[in-house]
Amino acid sequence: MSLIRDLIHAGGTGGLNWHVHAHYSRERWQPTVQLIEQFFAQVDPKSDHLLLIGGSAGWMMPPSWLARFKRIDAYDIDPLAHWLFNWRHGRRLKAQGIQVEHHRLDALEVLPEILSTHAAACIWFDNVLGQHRYRVRDEARVERELAQLKTTLKGRHWGSLHDVWSGPTDGRLLPAGLNVWSHHVTAKQGLDAVFSQKLLASVGAKDVWQDHLTGHVFAPTTPTTWMPWAFKANYWHWLQAGWVSA
């Protein structure tokens, strides 16, 4: 029974339900994928070895980013992630001589050990930290553990893309000019109430939005990029991306 639950839900953060939704949402998500690719174009990883945490099938992962590495160690709790990631990206990466190793593991539980094993690798948390609150139901613990990451990762090159808020909208569509949707501010500026209200208003937010408790993942001075994600036609997320150089 637990295997069936994992296949369908993967701890509430993935599984078959997620993959079916992602497959049929590809066109709607494409503007956000382009913004993610623009963000990655400004990142200098300083290593040809990537620890990819929570990459799932790489539904929103630009191939140009993956191609910058010679080796990728991918960690995910989803039993389908290995197969679907290889289906989407495997042939291209293999043709480029990029080695990919998959690990079915909750990397957040054993992160210090993983970092010690791969001392020279850089780290990317791929839209996984915003899901931590759904696996750990204690909000104080979630905020504490997410805020601790920057200390655990001190001295490493690392980055994250994660949900900050999500909620219902009035259904407006993305405009043609994608750049008007990405905002470049420090992590501290991103916590400003006026800035937050501006972002929510710009996507027609209504009713109550969910706080994903990721507000202190980055140090206050870290440059970050904010971008909207039309997860469903009438349910959007605001994502935050940042990269930390040692």
Order of alpha helices (4+ residues) and beta strands (2+ residues): alpha-alpha-alpha-beta-alpha-beta-alpha-alpha-beta-alpha-beta-alpha-alpha-beta-beta-alpha-beta-beta-beta
